[in-house]
Amino acid sequence: MSKIIGLYPGNTGLGFKLALLEISGSGPAVKFKILHTCRQAYNNLHQQSLEKYCSLRQNDPKEIERLDACLAHIWAKKIKFITDRYAAGVDSIAAIGYLSWPFNDQTMRNKPAESRMTPLVQISDPAVLARLTGINIISDFYVGQHAAGKAGGNILSYTDWLQFSRLKKNVLLVNLGRQTDCTYIPADEHQSKIKSFIAGPGNKLIDELTRRLYEVPFDRNGTRAGLGRFSEKLFGFLQKKDEFIAKSPARDSIEDSYGTPFVLSVLRQALRWRIPEPDILNTVSRYLVFRVWKSCQDFLPTAVKLIILSGSGSHNVFIRKMFPDFFQAAVKQSSGYDLPEDFREAVAAALLANEYERSNAVKSSLPGSRTGRSLIGTIYRVNKNRS
């Protein structure tokens, strides 16, 4: 048994997430127990800095360096609290898995035209976190993939397979985050048949509409959407406006495709048709589920029998109720399978670190890719002998 912490930096609104797992075995035989989970929001200053950082609007290398160091100290402080309270101190932790989202290095935007690959970077430096915590950090999963020319697969689909292939059903994992990510796991568990894809918009679209319509951050439990009526005219407009609906499932982020310009076009059209505010949220929330169904109809070989929801959007009662309207399948939340809805990425980070630690590299085939791509990571070791 090993105790491993999974760290996910999160987005600027929800803060970072940590999960402490006790894990034995690896691959299909892996078993784990979640000992503790926690989430901590960033303060307003850090949120603003992160938004600049991740949107490539931050051009000052010194400011980026200060932010990286600051975040590492914030994470290290929380990790120490967890190890002291929920484990037997730092020495009882085998490793920390750090799963950061990657983005193009803004310092390389003026690279030579003949360069075909823009380097990816991740928030903060794992080596700094290793020094601050005194725990080995296993990271660079996305960055390592990209550096090896093996980008294009969803790393989280591997941990989805580890957790849910044993159900022996055609399972669709739907993560309702800022965009909607899906993993399809066939009943025969064969990794080559697993598909991972982005099905369409997620919370980001609904949240921005809610802010503009009601001046509140989000539609809690889908209450406002539940008070509205479905608008066929607006639904048809969404289908015409959505440039991804007729394409093969996206593998890279499509958040920006449903950002402010998309939101404003929806609001302008709804205003022309005098569609009430609750009806707008009702229709757009229903459209989110429709996009999942449409992607499954177009790109999955067989019907799904079980849908497992995770992500912050899975707490939206109205959205959850929409799935049976489109799918003839049981719909469950991931917490019913011992995976807290809000901690999928943090748990995945710990599982990936366990796979790396036990094999010194994750050699399993990456589900959802057309070729036999492999997960690649890096370990940042702590020098215990250093005075």
CORPE-V794063 format. One record per pair of residues at least 24 apart in sequence whose ideal C-beta (glycine too) atoms are under 10 Angstrom apart, sorted by the first residue. I is the first residue (numbers start at 0). J is the second residue. Records with the same first field share a line. If there is no record, write none. Layout:
BEGIN
I=J / J
END
This chain:
BEGIN
0=24 / 30 / 31 / 32 / 93
1=31 / 91 / 92 / 93 / 94 / 349 / 352 / 353 / 356 / 357
2=32 / 34 / 82 / 85 / 86 / 87 / 91 / 92 / 93 / 94 / 349
3=31 / 92 / 93 / 94 / 95 / 96 / 134 / 135 / 137 / 348 / 349 / 350 / 351 / 352 / 353 / 356
4=34 / 35 / 74 / 77 / 78 / 81 / 82 / 85 / 86 / 92 / 93 / 94 / 95 / 96 / 97 / 132 / 134 / 136 / 345 / 348 / 349 / 352
5=33 / 36 / 94 / 95 / 96 / 97 / 98 / 158 / 342 / 343 / 344 / 345 / 346 / 347 / 348 / 349 / 350 / 351 / 352 / 353
6=74 / 77 / 78 / 95 / 96 / 97 / 98 / 99 / 123 / 125 / 128 / 132 / 136 / 138 / 344 / 345 / 348 / 349 / 352
7=38 / 96 / 97 / 98 / 99 / 100 / 342 / 343 / 344 / 345 / 346 / 347 / 348 / 349
8=41 / 49 / 53 / 70 / 74 / 97 / 98 / 99 / 100 / 121 / 122 / 123 / 344 / 345
9=38 / 39 / 40 / 41 / 49 / 99 / 100 / 122 / 341 / 344 / 345
10=41 / 46 / 49 / 50 / 53 / 100 / 176 / 177 / 202 / 203 / 254 / 311
11=40 / 41 / 43 / 45 / 46 / 47 / 48 / 49 / 50 / 52 / 53
12=40 / 41 / 46 / 49 / 50 / 177 / 202 / 203 / 206 / 216 / 217 / 311
13=38 / 39 / 40 / 41 / 176 / 177 / 202 / 311 / 341
14=38 / 39 / 40 / 41 / 42 / 45 / 46 / 73
15=39 / 40 / 41 / 70 / 73 / 74 / 77 / 99 / 122 / 345
16=98 / 339 / 341 / 342 / 343 / 344 / 345 / 346 / 348
17=74 / 77 / 78 / 80 / 81 / 95 / 342 / 345 / 348 / 349
18=81 / 96 / 338 / 339 / 342 / 343 / 344 / 345 / 346 / 347 / 348 / 349 / 350
19=78 / 81 / 82 / 84 / 85 / 86 / 92 / 95 / 345 / 349
20=96 / 345 / 346 / 348 / 349 / 350 / 352 / 353
21=86 / 349
22=93 / 349 / 350 / 352 / 353 / 354 / 356 / 357
23=353 / 357
24=353 / 357
25=161 / 350 / 353 / 354 / 355 / 356 / 357 / 358 / 361 / 363
26=160 / 161 / 354 / 357 / 358 / 361 / 362 / 363
27=160 / 161 / 164 / 165 / 188 / 190 / 363
28=161
29=158 / 161 / 162 / 350 / 353 / 354 / 357
31=161 / 162 / 337 / 338 / 346 / 349 / 350 / 353
32=337
33=337 / 338 / 339 / 342 / 345 / 346 / 349
34=81 / 85 / 86
35=81 / 84 / 85 / 86
36=81 / 339 / 341 / 342 / 345 / 346
37=77 / 80 / 81 / 85 / 342 / 345
38=77 / 339 / 341 / 342 / 345
39=73 / 74 / 76 / 77 / 80
41=69 / 70 / 73
42=73
44=69
45=69 / 70 / 73
49=122
51=105
52=102 / 105 / 120 / 122
53=100 / 102 / 105 / 122
54=102 / 105 / 255
55=102 / 103 / 104 / 105 / 106 / 108
56=105
57=105
58=105 / 106 / 108
60=105 / 106
63=105 / 106 / 120 / 122 / 123
64=124
66=122 / 123
67=120 / 121 / 122 / 123 / 124 / 127 / 128
68=123 / 124 / 127 / 131
69=123
70=122 / 123 / 124 / 127 / 128
71=122 / 123 / 124 / 125 / 126 / 127 / 128 / 129 / 130 / 131 / 132
72=123 / 127 / 128 / 131
73=123
74=123 / 127 / 128 / 131 / 132
75=127 / 128 / 129 / 130 / 131 / 132 / 133 / 134
76=131 / 132
78=128 / 131 / 132 / 133 / 134
79=131 / 132 / 133 / 134
82=132 / 133 / 134
88=133
89=132 / 133 / 134 / 381
90=133 / 134 / 383
91=134
92=132 / 133 / 134 / 135
93=134 / 135 / 137 / 349 / 352 / 353 / 356 / 357
94=129 / 134 / 135 / 136 / 137 / 138 / 349 / 352 / 353 / 355 / 356 / 378 / 379 / 380
95=125 / 128 / 129 / 132 / 134 / 135 / 136 / 137 / 138 / 348 / 349 / 352 / 379
96=136 / 137 / 138 / 140 / 345 / 346 / 347 / 348 / 349 / 350 / 351 / 352 / 353 / 354 / 355 / 356 / 376
97=121 / 122 / 123 / 125 / 128 / 129 / 136 / 137 / 138 / 139 / 140 / 348 / 351 / 352 / 376 / 377 / 379
98=137 / 138 / 139 / 140 / 141 / 154 / 155 / 158 / 344 / 345 / 346 / 347 / 348 / 349 / 350 / 351 / 352 / 376
99=123 / 125 / 138 / 139 / 140 / 141 / 142 / 344 / 348
100=141 / 252 / 344
101=139 / 140 / 141 / 142 / 143 / 144 / 145 / 150 / 252
102=141 / 252
103=145
115=148
116=145 / 146 / 148 / 150
117=145
118=142 / 145 / 146
119=143 / 144 / 145 / 146 / 150
120=145
124=379
125=377 / 378 / 379
126=377 / 379 / 380 / 381
127=379
128=379
129=378 / 379 / 380 / 381 / 382
130=379 / 381 / 382 / 385
131=381
132=381
133=381 / 382 / 383
134=379 / 380 / 381
135=352 / 356 / 378 / 379 / 380 / 381
136=352 / 377 / 378 / 379 / 380 / 381
137=348 / 349 / 351 / 352 / 353 / 354 / 355 / 356 / 361 / 376 / 377 / 378 / 379 / 380
138=348 / 351 / 352 / 355 / 376 / 377 / 378 / 379
139=375 / 376 / 377 / 378 / 379
140=347 / 348 / 351 / 352 / 355 / 361 / 374 / 375 / 376 / 377
141=374 / 375 / 376
142=375 / 376 / 377
143=360 / 361 / 373 / 374 / 375 / 376 / 377
144=365 / 368 / 372 / 373 / 374 / 375 / 376
145=375
146=375 / 377
147=372 / 373 / 375
148=372
149=365 / 368 / 370 / 371 / 372 / 373 / 374 / 375
150=250 / 251 / 368 / 372
151=250 / 251 / 365 / 367 / 368 / 369 / 370 / 372
152=193 / 195 / 250 / 364 / 365 / 366 / 367 / 368 / 369 / 370 / 372 / 373 / 374
153=180 / 181 / 182 / 193 / 194 / 195 / 196 / 197 / 250 / 251 / 365 / 366 / 367 / 368
154=195 / 347 / 348 / 351 / 361 / 365 / 366 / 367 / 374 / 375 / 376
155=180 / 182 / 195 / 343 / 344 / 346 / 347 / 348 / 350 / 351 / 366 / 367
156=180 / 181 / 182 / 183 / 184 / 190 / 193 / 194 / 195 / 196 / 347 / 365 / 366 / 367 / 368
157=182 / 190 / 193 / 195 / 347 / 350 / 351 / 354 / 361 / 363 / 364 / 365 / 366 / 367 / 374
158=182 / 338 / 343 / 344 / 346 / 347 / 348 / 349 / 350 / 351 / 353 / 354 / 366 / 374
159=183 / 184 / 193 / 195 / 307 / 309 / 333 / 338 / 343 / 347 / 350 / 366 / 367
160=184 / 188 / 189 / 190 / 193 / 195 / 363 / 364 / 365 / 366 / 367
161=347 / 350 / 351 / 353 / 354 / 363 / 366
162=307 / 333 / 336 / 337 / 338 / 343 / 346 / 347 / 350
163=188 / 305 / 307 / 333 / 336 / 338
164=188 / 189 / 190 / 193 / 366
165=336
166=304 / 305 / 307 / 336
167=304
168=303 / 304 / 305 / 328 / 329
169=299 / 300 / 301 / 302 / 303 / 304 / 305 / 328
170=303 / 304 / 305 / 306 / 307 / 328 / 329 / 331 / 336
171=198 / 291 / 294 / 295 / 299 / 302 / 303 / 304 / 305 / 306 / 307 / 308 / 322 / 326 / 328 / 330
172=303 / 305 / 306 / 307 / 308 / 309 / 310 / 333 / 338 / 343
173=198 / 201 / 288 / 291 / 295 / 303 / 306 / 307 / 308 / 309 / 310 / 312 / 313 / 318 / 322 / 326 / 330 / 333
174=198 / 201 / 307 / 308 / 309 / 310 / 311 / 312 / 313 / 333 / 340 / 343 / 344
175=201 / 202 / 205 / 287 / 288 / 291 / 308 / 309 / 310 / 311 / 312 / 313 / 314 / 315 / 318 / 319 / 340
176=201 / 202 / 203 / 254 / 309 / 310 / 311 / 312 / 313 / 341 / 343 / 344
177=201 / 202 / 203 / 204 / 206 / 252 / 254 / 257 / 310 / 311 / 312
178=202 / 203 / 204 / 249 / 252 / 253 / 254 / 255 / 256 / 257 / 287 / 310 / 312
179=204 / 253 / 287 / 288 / 290 / 291 / 294 / 310 / 312
180=249 / 250 / 252 / 309 / 310 / 343
181=248 / 291 / 294 / 295 / 298 / 299 / 303 / 306 / 367
182=307 / 366 / 367
183=248 / 294 / 295 / 298 / 299 / 300 / 301 / 303 / 366 / 367
184=303 / 305 / 307 / 366
185=299 / 300 / 301 / 303
186=301 / 304 / 305
189=366
190=363 / 364 / 365 / 366 / 367 / 368 / 371
191=364 / 366 / 367 / 368 / 369 / 371
192=299 / 300 / 301 / 366 / 367
193=364 / 365 / 366 / 367 / 368
194=248 / 294 / 295 / 298 / 299 / 300 / 366 / 367 / 368
195=248 / 250 / 365 / 366 / 367 / 368
196=247 / 248 / 249 / 250 / 294 / 295 / 298 / 299 / 367
197=243 / 248 / 249 / 250 / 251 / 252 / 253 / 254 / 256 / 290 / 294
198=243 / 248 / 249 / 253 / 287 / 288 / 289 / 290 / 291 / 292 / 293 / 294 / 295 / 298
199=237 / 241 / 243 / 244 / 248 / 249 / 253 / 256 / 257 / 286 / 287 / 288 / 289 / 290 / 291 / 293 / 294
200=237 / 241 / 243 / 253 / 254 / 256 / 257 / 258 / 261 / 262 / 283 / 286 / 287 / 290
201=253 / 254 / 257 / 287 / 290 / 310 / 311 / 312 / 318
202=287 / 310 / 311 / 312 / 313 / 314 / 315 / 318
203=254 / 255 / 257 / 258 / 262 / 312
204=237 / 254 / 256 / 257 / 258 / 261 / 262 / 265 / 283 / 284 / 286 / 287
205=257 / 262 / 280 / 283 / 284 / 286 / 287 / 312 / 315 / 317 / 318
206=262 / 311 / 312
207=257 / 258 / 259 / 261 / 262 / 263 / 265 / 266
208=261 / 262 / 265 / 266 / 269 / 276 / 279 / 280 / 283 / 284
209=276 / 279 / 280 / 283
210=262
211=259 / 262 / 263 / 265 / 266 / 276 / 279
212=266 / 269 / 275 / 276 / 277 / 279 / 280
213=276 / 277 / 280
217=311 / 312 / 314 / 315
218=277 / 280 / 281 / 283 / 284 / 315 / 317 / 318
219=314 / 315 / 316
220=314 / 315 / 316 / 317 / 318 / 319
221=280 / 281 / 284 / 312 / 314 / 315 / 316 / 317 / 318 / 319 / 320 / 321
222=277 / 280 / 315 / 316 / 317
223=276 / 277 / 279 / 280 / 281 / 284 / 317
224=277 / 278 / 279 / 280 / 281 / 282 / 283 / 284 / 285 / 315 / 316 / 317 / 318 / 321
225=277 / 280 / 281 / 284 / 315 / 316 / 317 / 320
226=275 / 276 / 277 / 278 / 280 / 281 / 317
227=274 / 275 / 276 / 277 / 278 / 279 / 280 / 281 / 282 / 283 / 284 / 285 / 317
228=274 / 275 / 277 / 278 / 281 / 282
229=278 / 281 / 282 / 284 / 285 / 286
230=269 / 272 / 274 / 275 / 278 / 279 / 281 / 282 / 283 / 285
231=282
232=268 / 269 / 272 / 274 / 282
233=265 / 268 / 269 / 272 / 274 / 278 / 279 / 281 / 282 / 283 / 285 / 286
234=281 / 282 / 283 / 285 / 286 / 289
235=282
236=264 / 265 / 268 / 269 / 272 / 274 / 282 / 286
237=261 / 264 / 265 / 268 / 282 / 283 / 285 / 286 / 287 / 289 / 290
238=286 / 289 / 290 / 293
240=264 / 265 / 268
241=286 / 290 / 293
243=290 / 294
244=286 / 289 / 290 / 293 / 294 / 297
245=293 / 297
246=294 / 297
247=294 / 297 / 298
248=294 / 295 / 297 / 298 / 299 / 367
249=294
250=367 / 368
257=283 / 287
280=317
281=317 / 321
284=312 / 315 / 317 / 318 / 320 / 321
285=317 / 318 / 321 / 324 / 325
286=321
287=312 / 315 / 318 / 321
288=317 / 318 / 319 / 320 / 321 / 322 / 323 / 324 / 325 / 326
289=321 / 324 / 325
290=325
291=321 / 322 / 325 / 326
292=321 / 322 / 324 / 325 / 326
293=325
295=325 / 326 / 328
296=325
302=326 / 327 / 328
303=327 / 328 / 329
304=328 / 329
305=329 / 330 / 331 / 336
306=330 / 331 / 332
307=331 / 332 / 333 / 334 / 335 / 336 / 338 / 340
308=332 / 333 / 334 / 335 / 340
309=333 / 334 / 336 / 338 / 339 / 340 / 341 / 342 / 343 / 344 / 346
310=340 / 341 / 343 / 344
311=340 / 341
312=340
313=340 / 341 / 343
314=340 / 341
351=376
352=376 / 378
END
